Amino acid sequence: MQAWFEQEAADGFNIMPPSLPAGLDDFSALVVPELQRRGLSRTGYRHATLRGHLGLGA
């Protein structure tokens, strides 16, 4: 998956855990930190609101 992303063969992935909420908890606790360590996932956000992310101002 990392190679696909880095080679621009994919720009994102849909996560479909087999159980909720445990699957999401496991993903956020185990996978997200590894993606962040590899520089493949952000560690924070520039803006605090959706409007800010979309460049719409306050």
C-alpha positions in Angstrom: 0.0 0.0 0.0 2.8 2.4 0.8 4.4 1.7 -2.6 1.1 2.3 -4.4 0.7 5.6 -2.6 4.3 6.7 -3.2 4.1 5.7 -6.9 0.8 7.7 -7.2 -1.1 4.5 -8.1 -3.5 5.3 -5.3 -4.3 8.6 -3.6 -6.1 7.1 -0.6 -7.7 4.0 0.8 -11.0 3.1 2.3 -10.8 1.5 5.7 -13.5 -1.1 6.4 -12.8 -2.8 9.8 -14.6 -6.1 10.3 -16.0 -5.0 13.7 -17.0 -1.7 15.2 -15.8 0.1 17.3 -12.9 -2.3 18.0 -11.6 -2.4 14.5 -11.4 1.4 14.3 -9.8 1.5 17.8 -7.2 -1.0 16.6 -6.5 0.9 13.4 -6.1 4.3 15.2 -3.9 2.8 17.9 -1.7 0.6 15.8 -1.8 1.6 12.1 -2.1 5.4 12.3 1.1 5.9 14.4 3.1 3.7 12.0 1.8 5.7 9.0 2.8 8.9 10.8 6.2 7.5 11.6 6.7 6.8 7.9 5.5 10.3 7.0 2.5 9.0 5.2 -0.2 10.5 7.4 -0.4 13.9 9.0 0.2 14.5 12.6 -1.9 17.6 12.9 -4.1 20.0 11.0 -3.3 23.6 9.9 -6.8 24.9 10.5 -9.3 24.2 13.3 -12.5 24.2 11.1 -13.8 22.8 7.8 -14.1 26.4 6.5 -10.4 26.9 7.2 -9.5 23.7 5.4 -11.5 24.7 2.4 -9.9 28.2 2.4 -13.2 30.0 3.1 -11.9 32.1 6.1 -13.7 32.6 9.3 
